[in-house]
Amino acid sequence: MEKLQYISQGKTMQEQELNIRKALDNGVKWVQIRWKQASENELINLCETYKKLCSEYQSVCIINDNVQLAKTIDADGVHLGLNDGSIKEARLILGENKIIGGTANTISDVLQRIDESCDYIGLGPLKFTVTKEKLSPILGFEGYQKIINHLQEKSIEIPKIFAIGGVALEDIQPLQEAGIYGVAVSGQITNEPSIINEFKKAMIYA
């Protein structure tokens, strides 16, 4: 599984398209399409177009929060927030071979996600971010370390956890040292897509 996810950003179709294309052009291999302000038709059009483009770039295409749309366009999977329906139902709809990720903010959320057998966990936020409107309590590096330590103390196998929420390049090393698998980035890649290579290098050599 890729260690760097790009979460798409943009208030309009034009902004979303431009940002996703730039991320793909700069070598990102995992795109989560997230566009909360879109109408249903706009979202369908964006996801259909960029599922095809992701396939051309040999990149994973995940749809945020919309299991039915992920099934309709045959996306690679879906990412579900804590209030966006169950992982079990999504698995029944999408089948065993699709990727299903779930959001978490606390130890109990992480344990719930492990019980639900999701493929990866988006745990955060690391810091304050303007990208997400309803922000959960900020974890900071200490929060991640506490959760990893708790899993280790209970002899629970550590799942693939992606740090999310205000993640920047300089955060990679401390996050990986804490035992975090990867990162999901929106703002820094949107603003500076050429930084993708630096993220990849930081992760490989950390």
N, C-alpha and C positions, 0 to 999 in steps of 0.2 A: 504493500500500500504506500502511495506517495506520502511524503512527510510535509509537503507544503500545499495548502489549499488556498485558492483565491475565492473570496466571497464577493460576488459582483455588486457594484455600487452605481447609482445614477437615478435621478428622479424622473427622467424621460427615456423613451425608447432609444433616442439618439445617443444619450449619455451611456446607457447600459451597453448598447452595441459597441460603441467606441472603446469603452473600458474593457469589455471582455476580449475584443479583438486584439487590443494592445497587450493584454496579459498573455494571450495565446502566442502572439508574435514574439514575445520575449521569453517564451519557453515554459510557461506554467503548464502543468500536466493534470491539474484537478481544478475544475471550476464548479462552484456552487452558485446557481442562479437564484438571486434573492432580490425581489423587487416588490416591496410591500404596497407601494402607491399605485400599482398598475391595475387597469381594468382587466377583467377576465380574458377578453380577446387579445389585448396587448400582451399579456403574460404568455398566453398560448403561442402567439406569433413569435415572441422573443425566444421562448424555449424550443420551439420547433426548429427555428433557424440555427440557434447556437448549439443544439444537440448535434446537428449535422456538421457544423464547423468543428466542434470538439472532436468528433469522429475523424475528420480529415487530419486534425493535428495529433491524433492518437492521445487525446486527453479525456479524462473522466468527466462526465457531466452529471452533476447532482442537482436535483430540484429542491428548493427550500419549501418545506411545509405542505406540499401538495402531492399526495400519494397518487391520486387519480390521474393528474397531469403527467406525472413521471411514468405511469403505466401507458397512457395514451401515446406518448411520443417515444416510448421505449428508451427512456433515459437510463443511465447506469445505476441510479438509485435516488434516495430521498433523504433529506435531513429534517428531523422532527424536533420542535421545541417541546418543552415540558407540558404544554397545554394544546398540543397539535395532534391528538389522536395517538393510539397505542402502536408500539413497535410490532406487537403480535399481529394486529390487524393489517398493518403495512406489509408484513411478511407474507400473510395469506394472499394479499392482492398482488404483490410484486413477484413472489416466488423466492426460492432459496438462493438464486444466483445474483440477485441485485444487492447493492450496498445500502444499508440502512444505518444512518447515524442519529444520535440523540444528544440533545443539550443537557448539561448538568451544571449546578452551581454549588452543591453541598456534598458532603460525604454520603448522605442518604440518597441523594439523586444519583450519584455514581453507583452505589450498590443496587439501586433500582434498575439502572441501565445495564449493569452486568447481569442481573437476573433476567432481564428482557432479551439478552443475547443480541444486542445491537453490535454492528461491526466496528464502530468507533464511537468515542464520546467527545463532544465539543464542550470543554470545561472552561468556564470563565464567568465574568470577565477578569482579565489580568489587571487592566487599568480602566480609568474612565474613557469612554469613547462616545463620540457624537453619532457614530454610524447606527447604533441601535437605540430606538426610542425608549423602550421600557427596560432600563438597565437593572440587572440583578446586583446584589451586593458584590463589591469588588473584592477579589481574592488576594491579589498581590502574589509575589513569589512564595511568601510564607504559607499562604493558603494552599497552593499546589503541593508544597512539601508536606504539609500536615496530612493532606488526603492520601498522598503516596505512602507516607509513613504508616498511616492507619491501615491501608491495604496490606502492607508488608507485615505489620504486627499480627494481623489476622490470618496471615498466610494465604491471602487471596491473590490469585494471578493478576498482575497489573494489565488492564486492557490497553488498547491503542487510544491514548488520550491526546487530544489536540487542544492546545491553549488557544483561547479566542478572546477578543476584546481589547483593542488598543495595542496589539502585539507589534513590535518593531524589531528591526534587524539585531540591535544590541541585546535583545531579550533571549535570543536563541540559546546561547551558551548556558545561562543560569537555568533556563527551563529544562534543557536536556539533562543538565546535572541533577536536577530534581527528579528526573525519571519520566518526563513528559515525552511522548512519542513524536509529536509534530506540532505544527502551528497552522491556524487559519487566519489569513490576513486580508484585510479589505482596504483600509485607508492608505497605508504606505505604498501598496502596489498600485492602487488607482492613481495616486499622485505621482508616482515615480516607477513605472513598469520595468524600467531597465534594472531595478534593484533585485529582480527575481533571481538572477544568477548569483548575487551575493548571498541571498537566503539559502540557495542550494548549496553553495560552498560551505557556509557556516554550519549547515546541518550534516554534511558529509564528514567534515573534518573536526567537528566538535568532540 
